[in-house]
Amino acid sequence: MRFYLTTPIFYINSTPHIGHAYTTIVADVLARRHRLLGDDTFFLTGTDEHGQKIERAASAANRSPQKFTDLISNEFRQQWETLDLQIDRFQRTTDPKHAKVVQDLFDRCVKSGYIYKSQYTGQYCVSCELYVTDAKPGDPCPDCGRPTETVTEENFYFKLSAFQERLLKFYEDDPEFIRPESRRNEVIAFVKQGLKDVSISRTTIKWGIPVANEAPHVFYVWFDALSTYMSAVEGEGLWPADLHLIGKEILRFHAVYWPAFLWAADLPLPRRLFAHGWLLFENDKMSKSKGNMVRATPIKEALGADSLRYFLLREVVFGQDGNFSYDALVQRYNSDLANGLGNLASRTLALIHQNCGGKIPDGPGDPAIAHAAKAAGSDPQHGCRQRQQSPGPGPIRQTELERGQRRRSHGRHAAERGKPRIGDRGQAMPGRRHVREHGQHGGDNSDEDEPEQRAQRRRKERPDRLKICRQRADQAIAGAVHLKLRDRSSGAGP
């Protein structure tokens, strides 16, 4: 069975943040699942690199649009490699191959009679790359709230209004096309208000794909970007896509514009759209202007890619808006991974060593599942490449550090002395006895009992004191990593 999955073609007016990572990590999880099921899976992402907003961003950075997009697009590509995402293709809208597909889509729509040339005077939101037809000069954009600009230019128009009834019937006949249900209802309500024809070209900007034989027209960014889902797999027999995974803010373009463009060109539609919610930062939408952008790379360097991956998938109810905070990240890491999974792994290994001579015993199991899992993990042709395990900063849990605290837990002020010291940069530092017992400053402890035996004896003797000590150690370690993450994130990229 074939499965073709896409993320949004990300707009690159700025470097990637954790919201981009959220969508792409979820898509990677879906792609891995289908590979494990034996499906012929193809996972696409890419960058949308044209438009007035990028033209201005490049000018502000004192770069040409091409050099600016080369730089930022590479940031996205490196981000996905850093997070160990198994992407099959990364498609850029500046690829010459893509331009041919956009022109072909345009020619098909012209041939079917759904494109005409006219004059446009009205408001335009540069941030959303959106014509705001009902707005007056100075009115804010209904989507992002930023001021709109008045533009007057000749454009090619697409007869979107001709597809209103067909779209409504399609949504009714195929209720699974737009998921979740709440987003589907939003789209239906929008279409029922009435659709107007939309411009699909610009003449007041230069950074775009030129319309053949129609200078100075360049294609409107959404007519350009949506075509990437086809251009990336041109000639490979993969279209239509089985799933477009997108954020809710761009649902209108995918659920209304995109089907109409494809119908006009007599091309098949994607099988499903899923629009998830926003990933907020401390209950506020992330924005470059607000300075609250969270980058995934510093978190990956501090905790490892799998920790970030687990947090985003575990913490957020998929489809709804979710909230990211460093406090929640550290708490989830400690409670689920360090304490829950870590303790399970530790006890399982101890059981194997004690009862099975340190070897995993043979069991009946299911040979077919075992063979499929082995093939999926090692055979590149099966679709799952070998992953490089990214080392984290060391667990934020009770390991070497906590054992150092437990050894110091006796005495009149055991609980207070058990707290780890915090260094100048916020790192938790082990106590002096912990250092001595690991030989970093000399000292020989060969005449003492094994550390685990002593720890077991003290757990029996002083359970209350140990509990207090562990709680305080956990709080101090979590605080140290919290500071570490904040420090790294604040200096992570533009």
C-alpha positions, -999 to +999 in steps of 0.1 A: +000+000+000+012+035-009+011+064+016+022+099+006+024+124+035+032+161+035+038+189+060+032+225+050+057+240+026+070+263+053+073+300+046+108+311+053+108+348+062+125+336+094+144+306+108+124+276+121+110+275+156+094+248+177+060+252+160+076+241+127+092+213+146+059+202+161+042+197+128+072+179+112+077+156+142+041+145+141+044+139+104+076+119+110+057+097+136+030+090+111+055+081+084+074+057+107+042+040+116+032+034+080+067+021+072+064-003+101+031-015+086+049-022+054+034+007+034+054+023+006+057+056+024+069+089+011+074+119+034+076+154+020+084+187+035+100+219+020+102+256+019+080+283+003+105+310-009+087+336-029+065+366-022+066+402-010+073+393+026+105+374+018+115+401-007+114+426+022+130+403+047+159+398+023+163+435+018+163+441+056+190+415+059+211+432+031+210+401+010+195+392-024+163+372-022+181+341-036+209+342-011+185+349+017+163+319+008+193+297+003+204+305+039+170+301+056+160+270+036+192+254+047+184+262+083+151+242+079+169+213+063+195+212+090+169+215+117+152+183+105+185+165+103+193+176+138+160+162+151+166+128+134+136+131+111+133+106+083+123+128+055+122+114+020+123+147+001+129+184+008+114+205-020+121+242-025+098+265-046+129+281-061+137+247-078+133+251-117+115+218-118+088+233-095+083+264-118+074+241-147+046+224-126+032+258-115+031+270-151+014+238-162-013+242-135-019+278-147-021+267-184-047+240-175-068+265-156-066+290-185-077+263-209-107+254-188-118+290-187-113+297-150-087+324-153-091+360-165-072+393-163-085+423-143-075+453-122-073+450-084-075+479-060-078+470-023-061+459+008-034+433+011-018+417+041+019+412+035+024+391+066-003+365+055+002+370+018-036+375+017-059+397-003-084+413+022-112+422-002-137+436+024-112+457+043-109+495+041-076+514+040-059+511+074-080+481+085-062+452+102-059+418+086-087+396+099-063+367+104-032+382+120-043+416+131-015+435+114-022+466+092-031+459+056-016+478+027-035+494-002-024+480-036-035+488-071-023+464-098-033+443-128-037+406-119-048+373-132-079+362-113-091+327-106-129+321-107-131+307-071-168+318-069-177+292-095-168+264-071-189+274-040-217+249-044-193+222-055-171+226-025-201+225-001-214+193-017-179+178-016-175+185+022-209+169+027-202+138+006-167+133+021-168+143+057-134+128+063-117+152+039-111+179+066-102+168+101-109+174+129-146+181+128-143+215+143-120+227+115-144+212+089-173+232+104-151+264+102-144+259+065-181+251+057-192+283+075-166+303+056-177+290+022-214+295+030-206+333+035-199+334-002-167+330-022-151+358-043-126+354-072-090+355-061-059+370-076-033+345-086-006+368-098+012+400-088+028+428-108+042+450-080+068+426-068+097+409-087+105+379-064+084+351-077+079+327-106+073+347-138+041+339-157+052+328-191+047+355-218+030+378-194+057+400-179+057+416-153+033+391-138+047+366-112+026+339-096+008+347-063+025+329-035-003+304-027-008+293-063+029+288-063+033+271-029+004+247-031+017+233-064+048+221-045+029+190-033+027+179-070+061+192-082+080+173-056+067+140-069+063+149-106+065+118-128+068+093-099+031+083-097+026+094-061+000+121-066-026+126-051-013+129-015-029+107+011-026+134+038-017+171+040-007+178+077-010+215+083-015+242+109-050+256+114-040+291+102-035+279+066-065+256+064-085+280+042-059+279+014-057+241+015-094+233+020-109+259-004-083+273-028-064+241-035-094+218-044-107+245-067-074+249-085-071+212-090-107+208-102-102+236-127-070+218-139-088+185-141-064+170-115-072+147-086-076+161-051-056+150-020-074+125+001-074+142+035-064+174+053-057+175+090-053+209+106-038+209+141-038+237+166-011+262+175+018+254+198+017+284+222+046+296+244+033+300+280-002+305+266+008+332+241+012+327+203+048+326+193+059+356+172+091+371+160+079+406+169+071+395+205+105+379+209+090+347+223+102+323+197+114+289+211+140+271+190+142+233+190+179+229+187+189+242+222+164+218+237+177+189+217+213+197+227+203+198+264+178+169+266+181+149+233+158+148+203+137+119+217+129+139+249+116+168+229+097+145+206+081+127+235+071+159+252+054+174+222+034+143+215+025+135+251+018+170+263-004+183+235-039+170+226-034+166+189-057+189+169-061+214+197-039+243+207-011+232+230+011+251+254+049+249+257+068+259+288+102+250+302+086+241+335+062+216+318+091+202+297+113+195+328+084+181+348+073+158+320+110+147+315+114+138+351+080+122+358+076+101+326+111+095+313+135+097+342+113+082+369+088+061+349+107+047+320+141+050+337+130+031+367+113+004+345+145+000+325+166-002+356+145-028+373+142-049+341+179-050+337+185-058+373+160-087+370+177-100+339+211-099+356+198-116+388+177-143+373+189-148+337+227-145+340+226-111+322+211-125+290+176-119+277+159-153+276+144-167+245+107-166+242+081-178+216+070-143+205+058-137+170+085-144+143+067-123+117+066-093+140+102-098+150+113-101+114+094-070+103+108-049+132+143-060+124+139-051+087+123-018+095+152-008+117+181-019+095+170-020+058+171+014+041+150+001+012+122-007+037+119+030+044+134+033+079+170+046+079+193+038+108+190+066+134+219+082+151+210+083+187+215+118+199+231+120+234+213+142+259+229+162+286+226+133+310+194+124+328+177+149+351+170+122+376+183+104+406+214+086+393+250+094+402+241+127+415+213+115+437+234+086+451+259+113+461+231+131+479+219+099+497+254+092+510+253+126+526+218+122+540+228+111+575+234+136+603+214+163+620+209+184+589+208+156+563+180+170+542+196+204+538+231+190+531+215+166+505+207+195+482+230+197+452+250+228+447+242+250+417+271+263+396+275+298+380+257+287+348+229+269+366+243+233+364+237+210+393+271+200+409+276+168+429+286+169+466+321+164+478+316+128+489+301+119+456+333+133+439+356+114+463+338+081+457+342+085+420+379+092+423+380+126+406+401+141+435+418+110+447+406+089+476+402+051+477+369+036+488+378+000+481+373-009+518+337+003+518+305-016+509+291-014+474+272+019+469+239+002+461+241-020+493+247+010+514+219+029+497+195-001+503+205-002+540+199+036+544+166+034+527+154+010+553+168+031+582+159+066+571+129+065+546+115+099+557+148+117+554+156+101+521+122+111+507+128+148+517+163+146+503+152+132+470+124+158+466+148+186+472+174+172+449+148+168+422+137+204+426+172+217+425+181+196+394+150+206+376+157+243+384+192+239+371+181+224+338+154+250+335+180+278+338+202+260+314+175+257+288+165+293+291+201+304+288+207+283+256+174+292+240+179+330+245+210+328+224+198+304+197+198+320+164+180+351+151 
